[in-house]
Amino acid sequence: MIDLYFWPTPNGWKVSIALEEMELPYETHLINIGKGDQFDPEFLKISPNNRMPAIVDPDGPDGEPVSVFESGAILMYLARKTGRFYGKTERDRIAVEEWLMWQMGGVGPMAGQAHHFLKYAPKLEPPQDLPYPKDRYRTEVGRLYGVLDRRLAENEFVAGDFYSIADMSIWGWASLWEGQQQVLEDKPHFTRWLEMMSARPGVQAGRALHAELRGDHGDKKSQGILFNR
């Protein structure tokens, strides 16, 4: 039974979806990021960067327990462990890792900043309704989704003709395109992929994990914890 340290966010969904798709048994430990659970000393032993998700696998390398933090590292570890969703050839694996790194270095950070400046910053005290960062991150997310649309024009899935951890890593953030103030009319292949991903039972189950706990962190205390205010 893998221990999953989790909160229902796009980064958390990456790992809950992977565990569901890989049919690995897991136990969920909630890390309420709005209350500061991520700073608990016991959690920091597992995730020193005070971010979730993280996992502890009691059946790690050589049968010994191992903890893994950073969502991309967890996906790669689980794919290697199960031999699933990483492709069959070295060329496949190169493509998976390219697009996984693209998500981690691009879509995740840029979409996260778009959410912050478009949704949260205007509600801070005092309000931070800043046109420049709103436009910058909205535009950059649109550029990235354009890159993805062109990729998906030539491939069924992100890394090629096979479903992989790259798809799992991107979907959570991409599924929130409306909150990033994006449009889909000019991205038909991206739209197809979103619909195909959303129909997968594993994606649905991973997304539904403690979905009732998602909130907008609108209270001042949560904002102080999350945004270091």
C-alpha contacts under 8 A as a table, 3 or more apart, distances in Angstrom:
res1	aa1	res2	aa2	distance
1	M	24	L	7.67
1	M	25	P	5.13
1	M	26	Y	4.78
1	M	27	E	6.46
1	M	57	D	7.31
1	M	58	P	7.29
2	I	24	L	7.64
2	I	25	P	6.34
2	I	26	Y	4.39
2	I	27	E	6.15
2	I	55	I	6.80
2	I	56	V	5.93
2	I	57	D	4.83
2	I	58	P	6.67
3	D	26	Y	5.68
3	D	27	E	5.00
3	D	28	T	6.12
3	D	29	H	7.02
3	D	55	I	5.40
3	D	56	V	5.06
3	D	57	D	6.48
4	L	16	S	7.95
4	L	26	Y	6.51
4	L	27	E	5.93
4	L	28	T	4.82
4	L	29	H	5.88
4	L	53	P	7.13
4	L	54	A	6.15
4	L	55	I	4.69
4	L	56	V	6.84
5	Y	28	T	6.09
5	Y	29	H	4.78
5	Y	30	L	5.87
5	Y	31	I	6.19
5	Y	52	M	6.38
5	Y	53	P	5.37
5	Y	54	A	5.14
5	Y	55	I	5.92
6	F	12	G	5.67
6	F	28	T	6.66
6	F	29	H	6.11
6	F	30	L	5.10
6	F	31	I	5.51
6	F	52	M	5.93
6	F	53	P	5.02
6	F	54	A	7.12
7	W	12	G	5.79
7	W	30	L	5.80
7	W	31	I	5.59
7	W	32	N	6.25
7	W	33	I	7.24
7	W	52	M	7.17
7	W	53	P	7.28
7	W	210	H	7.78
8	P	12	G	5.64
8	P	13	W	6.40
8	P	207	R	7.58
8	P	209	L	6.94
8	P	210	H	6.40
8	P	211	A	6.11
8	P	213	L	7.00
8	P	214	R	6.05
9	T	12	G	5.00
9	T	13	W	6.06
9	T	172	G	7.90
9	T	214	R	7.52
10	P	13	W	5.09
10	P	14	K	6.62
10	P	172	G	4.51
10	P	173	W	5.41
11	N	14	K	5.44
11	N	15	V	7.48
11	N	52	M	7.64
11	N	53	P	6.82
11	N	71	S	6.50
11	N	169	S	7.76
11	N	172	G	7.12
11	N	173	W	7.90
12	G	15	V	5.81
12	G	16	S	6.51
12	G	52	M	6.75
12	G	53	P	5.23
12	G	71	S	7.58
13	W	16	S	5.01
13	W	17	I	5.71
13	W	172	G	6.26
13	W	206	G	5.94
13	W	207	R	5.77
14	K	17	I	5.45
14	K	18	A	6.25
14	K	71	S	6.84
14	K	75	L	7.67
14	K	168	M	5.64
14	K	169	S	5.17
14	K	170	I	7.99
14	K	171	W	7.98
14	K	172	G	6.72
14	K	206	G	7.94
15	V	18	A	4.91
15	V	19	L	6.08
15	V	53	P	7.21
15	V	71	S	6.68
15	V	74	I	7.16
15	V	75	L	6.63
15	V	206	G	7.84
16	S	19	L	5.21
16	S	20	E	6.23
16	S	206	G	4.60
16	S	207	R	7.33
16	S	209	L	7.40
17	I	20	E	5.11
17	I	21	E	6.01
17	I	168	M	6.84
17	I	202	G	5.86
17	I	203	V	5.19
17	I	204	Q	7.83
17	I	205	A	6.94
17	I	206	G	4.05
17	I	207	R	6.79
18	A	21	E	5.04
18	A	22	M	5.90
18	A	75	L	6.98
18	A	78	L	7.83
18	A	165	I	7.25
18	A	168	M	6.84
18	A	202	G	7.74
18	A	206	G	7.63
19	L	22	M	5.17
19	L	23	E	5.93
19	L	24	L	5.27
19	L	25	P	7.36
19	L	26	Y	7.42
19	L	206	G	7.79
20	E	23	E	5.02
20	E	24	L	6.50
20	E	202	G	5.10
20	E	203	V	7.53
20	E	205	A	6.81
20	E	206	G	6.20
21	E	24	L	7.95
21	E	202	G	4.83
21	E	203	V	7.36
22	M	82	T	7.24
22	M	84	R	7.16
31	I	37	D	5.25
31	I	38	Q	6.10
31	I	52	M	7.19
32	N	35	K	5.50
32	N	36	G	6.41
32	N	37	D	5.31
32	N	38	Q	7.16
33	I	36	G	5.14
33	I	37	D	5.80
33	I	38	Q	5.96
33	I	225	I	7.84
33	I	226	L	7.04
34	G	37	D	7.83
34	G	217	H	6.66
34	G	221	K	7.89
34	G	222	S	4.61
34	G	223	Q	7.43
34	G	225	I	6.44
34	G	226	L	6.40
35	K	222	S	6.28
35	K	225	I	7.09
36	G	39	F	5.73
36	G	40	D	7.47
36	G	225	I	6.27
36	G	226	L	7.96
37	D	40	D	5.43
37	D	43	F	7.82
38	Q	43	F	6.43
38	Q	44	L	7.21
38	Q	50	N	5.05
38	Q	51	R	6.12
38	Q	52	M	7.11
39	F	43	F	6.93
39	F	44	L	6.46
39	F	50	N	5.78
40	D	43	F	5.31
40	D	44	L	6.24
41	P	44	L	4.99
41	P	45	K	6.52
42	E	45	K	5.38
42	E	46	I	7.22
43	F	46	I	5.31
43	F	47	S	6.08
43	F	48	P	7.78
43	F	50	N	7.54
44	L	47	S	4.74
44	L	48	P	4.50
44	L	49	N	7.14
44	L	50	N	5.89
45	K	48	P	5.96
46	I	54	A	7.02
46	I	55	I	7.81
46	I	56	V	7.80
46	I	67	S	6.01
46	I	68	V	7.09
46	I	69	F	6.86
47	S	50	N	5.59
47	S	51	R	6.36
47	S	52	M	7.24
47	S	54	A	6.42
47	S	68	V	7.54
47	S	69	F	5.32
47	S	70	E	7.91
48	P	51	R	7.76
51	R	54	A	7.82
51	R	69	F	7.98
51	R	70	E	7.67
52	M	69	F	7.38
52	M	70	E	7.41
52	M	71	S	7.89
53	P	69	F	6.67
53	P	70	E	6.77
53	P	71	S	6.17
54	A	67	S	7.34
54	A	68	V	5.74
54	A	69	F	4.45
54	A	70	E	6.61
54	A	71	S	7.14
54	A	74	I	7.36
55	I	67	S	5.62
55	I	68	V	5.41
55	I	69	F	6.62
55	I	74	I	7.40
56	V	65	P	6.95
56	V	66	V	5.67
56	V	67	S	4.21
56	V	68	V	6.42
57	D	60	G	5.52
57	D	65	P	5.50
57	D	66	V	5.36
57	D	67	S	6.26
58	P	63	G	7.52
58	P	64	E	6.33
58	P	65	P	3.99
58	P	66	V	6.43
59	D	62	D	7.84
59	D	63	G	4.80
59	D	64	E	5.59
59	D	65	P	5.42
59	D	66	V	7.49
60	G	63	G	5.13
60	G	64	E	4.97
60	G	65	P	4.84
60	G	66	V	5.18
61	P	64	E	5.82
61	P	65	P	7.43
61	P	66	V	7.34
68	V	73	A	7.05
68	V	74	I	5.92
69	F	73	A	6.78
69	F	74	I	6.45
70	E	73	A	5.41
70	E	74	I	6.27
71	S	74	I	5.05
71	S	75	L	6.25
72	G	75	L	5.12
72	G	76	M	6.30
72	G	100	L	6.97
72	G	101	M	7.84
72	G	104	M	7.06
72	G	169	S	7.39
73	A	76	M	5.17
73	A	77	Y	6.09
74	I	77	Y	5.06
74	I	78	L	6.10
75	L	78	L	5.24
75	L	79	A	6.05
75	L	165	I	6.27
76	M	79	A	5.13
76	M	80	R	6.16
76	M	86	Y	7.91
76	M	165	I	7.51
77	Y	80	R	5.23
77	Y	81	K	6.05
78	L	81	K	4.91
78	L	82	T	6.12
79	A	82	T	5.36
79	A	83	G	5.52
79	A	84	R	5.24
79	A	85	F	5.98
79	A	86	Y	5.89
79	A	165	I	7.37
80	R	83	G	5.06
80	R	84	R	7.14
80	R	86	Y	7.42
83	G	86	Y	7.02
84	R	87	G	7.31
84	R	164	S	7.90
85	F	162	F	7.78
85	F	163	Y	6.12
85	F	164	S	4.09
85	F	165	I	5.69
86	Y	92	D	7.19
86	Y	93	R	5.82
86	Y	96	V	6.57
86	Y	164	S	5.60
86	Y	165	I	6.57
87	G	90	E	7.88
87	G	92	D	4.91
87	G	93	R	5.67
87	G	96	V	7.51
87	G	162	F	7.01
87	G	164	S	7.01
88	K	92	D	6.25
88	K	93	R	7.45
89	T	92	D	5.03
89	T	93	R	6.36
90	E	93	R	4.99
90	E	94	I	6.16
91	R	94	I	5.07
91	R	95	A	6.36
92	D	95	A	5.24
92	D	96	V	6.25
92	D	159	A	7.11
92	D	160	G	7.61
93	R	96	V	4.97
93	R	97	E	6.10
94	I	97	E	5.23
94	I	98	E	6.09
95	A	98	E	5.06
95	A	99	W	6.33
95	A	159	A	5.20
95	A	160	G	7.64
96	V	99	W	5.48
96	V	100	L	6.01
96	V	158	V	7.86
96	V	159	A	5.19
96	V	164	S	6.89
96	V	165	I	7.14
96	V	166	A	5.58
97	E	100	L	4.90
97	E	101	M	5.95
97	E	166	A	7.29
98	E	101	M	5.32
98	E	102	W	6.12
99	W	102	W	4.71
99	W	103	Q	6.20
99	W	158	V	7.14
99	W	159	A	6.78
99	W	166	A	5.79
100	L	103	Q	5.21
100	L	104	M	6.31
100	L	165	I	7.37
100	L	166	A	4.76
100	L	169	S	6.61
100	L	170	I	7.74
101	M	104	M	4.97
101	M	105	G	5.87
101	M	106	G	7.95
102	W	105	G	5.34
102	W	106	G	5.44
102	W	107	V	6.99
103	Q	106	G	5.17
103	Q	107	V	4.75
103	Q	108	G	5.75
103	Q	166	A	7.88
103	Q	169	S	6.80
103	Q	170	I	5.91
104	M	107	V	6.56
104	M	108	G	5.53
104	M	109	P	7.10
105	G	108	G	6.76
105	G	109	P	6.50
106	G	109	P	5.73
106	G	110	M	5.83
106	G	144	L	7.50
107	V	110	M	5.32
107	V	111	A	5.61
107	V	141	V	6.69
107	V	144	L	6.71
107	V	170	I	7.35
107	V	173	W	7.23
108	G	111	A	5.41
108	G	112	G	5.88
108	G	170	I	7.84
108	G	173	W	6.51
109	P	112	G	5.03
109	P	113	Q	6.17
110	M	113	Q	5.13
110	M	114	A	6.16
110	M	137	Y	6.00
110	M	140	E	6.89
110	M	141	V	6.09
111	A	114	A	4.88
111	A	115	H	6.15
111	A	137	Y	7.13
111	A	138	R	7.81
111	A	141	V	5.96
111	A	173	W	6.81
111	A	180	Q	6.64
112	G	115	H	5.15
112	G	116	H	6.26
113	Q	116	H	4.93
113	Q	117	F	6.18
113	Q	137	Y	6.36
114	A	117	F	5.44
114	A	118	L	5.75
114	A	119	K	7.92
114	A	133	P	7.95
114	A	134	K	6.44
114	A	137	Y	4.92
114	A	138	R	5.68
114	A	141	V	7.64
114	A	180	Q	5.81
115	H	118	L	5.32
115	H	119	K	5.42
115	H	120	Y	6.95
115	H	179	G	6.62
115	H	180	Q	5.93
116	H	119	K	5.57
116	H	120	Y	4.93
116	H	121	A	5.87
117	F	120	Y	6.01
117	F	121	A	4.96
117	F	122	P	7.06
117	F	128	Q	7.92
117	F	129	D	7.38
117	F	130	L	7.28
117	F	133	P	6.59
117	F	134	K	5.45
118	L	121	A	6.74
118	L	122	P	7.10
118	L	129	D	7.94
118	L	134	K	5.73
118	L	179	G	7.97
118	L	180	Q	7.34
119	K	122	P	6.53
119	K	123	K	7.41
119	K	179	G	7.66
120	Y	123	K	5.45
120	Y	124	L	6.66
120	Y	218	G	7.64
121	A	124	L	5.29
121	A	127	P	6.38
121	A	128	Q	4.95
121	A	129	D	6.24
122	P	127	P	4.71
122	P	128	Q	4.71
122	P	129	D	4.43
122	P	130	L	7.74
123	K	126	P	7.78
123	K	127	P	5.34
123	K	128	Q	7.20
123	K	218	G	7.47
124	L	127	P	4.58
124	L	128	Q	6.32
124	L	220	K	7.78
124	L	223	Q	7.82
125	E	128	Q	7.83
130	L	133	P	6.15
130	L	134	K	6.32
131	P	134	K	5.17
131	P	135	D	6.05
132	Y	135	D	5.32
132	Y	136	R	6.02
133	P	136	R	4.86
133	P	137	Y	5.99
134	K	137	Y	5.69
134	K	138	R	6.02
135	D	138	R	5.19
135	D	139	T	5.88
136	R	139	T	5.31
136	R	140	E	6.18
137	Y	140	E	4.99
137	Y	141	V	6.05
138	R	141	V	5.35
138	R	142	G	6.31
138	R	180	Q	6.26
138	R	181	Q	6.65
138	R	182	Q	7.38
139	T	142	G	5.06
139	T	143	R	6.26
140	E	143	R	4.97
140	E	144	L	6.26
141	V	144	L	5.09
141	V	145	Y	6.21
141	V	180	Q	7.57
141	V	182	Q	7.91
142	G	145	Y	5.17
142	G	146	G	6.17
142	G	182	Q	6.38
143	R	146	G	5.01
143	R	147	V	6.40
144	L	147	V	5.01
144	L	148	L	6.34
145	Y	148	L	4.89
145	Y	149	D	6.04
145	Y	187	K	7.87
145	Y	190	F	7.38
146	G	149	D	4.97
146	G	150	R	6.29
146	G	187	K	6.85
147	V	150	R	5.33
147	V	151	R	6.34
148	L	151	R	5.01
148	L	152	L	6.12
148	L	158	V	7.67
148	L	190	F	6.63
149	D	152	L	5.10
149	D	153	A	6.19
149	D	187	K	5.70
149	D	188	P	7.20
149	D	189	H	5.25
149	D	190	F	4.68
150	R	153	A	5.09
150	R	154	E	7.17
150	R	189	H	7.46
151	R	154	E	5.75
151	R	155	N	6.43
151	R	158	V	6.89
152	L	155	N	4.77
152	L	156	E	6.08
152	L	157	F	6.46
152	L	158	V	6.27
152	L	189	H	5.53
152	L	190	F	6.50
152	L	193	W	7.55
153	A	156	E	7.72
153	A	189	H	5.56
155	N	158	V	6.60
155	N	159	A	7.49
155	N	160	G	5.12
155	N	161	D	5.90
156	E	160	G	6.35
156	E	161	D	5.28
156	E	162	F	7.37
156	E	193	W	7.62
157	F	160	G	5.29
157	F	161	D	5.66
157	F	162	F	5.98
157	F	163	Y	5.84
157	F	164	S	7.86
157	F	167	D	6.95
157	F	193	W	7.24
158	V	163	Y	7.65
158	V	164	S	7.85
158	V	166	A	6.63
158	V	167	D	5.92
159	A	162	F	6.96
159	A	163	Y	7.57
159	A	164	S	7.07
159	A	166	A	6.82
159	A	167	D	7.78
160	G	163	Y	7.82
163	Y	166	A	7.99
163	Y	167	D	6.63
164	S	167	D	5.53
164	S	168	M	6.77
165	I	168	M	4.85
165	I	169	S	6.06
166	A	169	S	5.16
166	A	170	I	6.40
167	D	170	I	5.38
167	D	171	W	6.07
168	M	171	W	5.58
168	M	172	G	7.37
168	M	203	V	7.96
169	S	172	G	6.78
170	I	173	W	5.96
170	I	174	A	6.10
171	W	174	A	4.97
171	W	175	S	5.70
171	W	194	L	7.15
171	W	197	M	7.31
172	G	175	S	5.37
172	G	176	L	7.04
173	W	176	L	5.55
173	W	177	W	7.32
174	A	177	W	5.43
174	A	194	L	7.68
175	S	194	L	6.83
176	L	179	G	5.63
176	L	180	Q	6.75
177	W	180	Q	5.01
177	W	181	Q	6.41
177	W	182	Q	5.47
177	W	183	V	7.57
178	E	181	Q	5.00
178	E	182	Q	5.65
178	E	183	V	7.39
179	G	182	Q	7.62
183	V	186	D	7.22
183	V	187	K	7.86
184	L	187	K	5.01
184	L	188	P	6.83
184	L	190	F	7.66
184	L	191	T	6.38
185	E	188	P	6.60
187	K	190	F	5.36
187	K	191	T	6.18
188	P	191	T	4.99
188	P	192	R	6.19
189	H	192	R	5.01
189	H	193	W	6.24
190	F	193	W	5.14
190	F	194	L	6.16
191	T	194	L	5.09
191	T	195	E	6.28
192	R	195	E	5.29
192	R	196	M	6.15
193	W	196	M	5.01
193	W	197	M	6.00
194	L	197	M	5.23
194	L	198	S	6.06
195	E	198	S	5.13
195	E	199	A	6.31
196	M	199	A	5.36
196	M	200	R	6.92
197	M	200	R	5.53
197	M	203	V	6.81
198	S	203	V	6.29
198	S	204	Q	6.50
199	A	203	V	7.44
199	A	204	Q	7.09
200	R	203	V	5.29
200	R	204	Q	6.25
201	P	204	Q	5.01
201	P	205	A	6.06
202	G	205	A	5.14
202	G	206	G	6.08
203	V	206	G	5.17
203	V	207	R	5.98
204	Q	207	R	5.17
204	Q	208	A	6.05
205	A	208	A	5.09
205	A	209	L	6.45
206	G	209	L	5.51
207	R	211	A	6.97
208	A	211	A	5.02
210	H	213	L	5.72
210	H	214	R	7.75
211	A	214	R	5.69
215	G	218	G	7.95
217	H	222	S	5.63
217	H	223	Q	6.25
218	G	222	S	7.15
218	G	223	Q	6.87
219	D	222	S	5.62
219	D	223	Q	6.37
220	K	223	Q	5.10
220	K	224	G	6.12
221	K	224	G	5.10
221	K	225	I	6.45
222	S	225	I	5.17
222	S	226	L	6.07
223	Q	226	L	5.11
223	Q	227	F	5.53
223	Q	228	N	7.50
223	Q	229	R	6.90
224	G	227	F	5.48
224	G	228	N	5.19
224	G	229	R	4.31
225	I	228	N	5.50
225	I	229	R	6.98
226	L	229	R	7.93
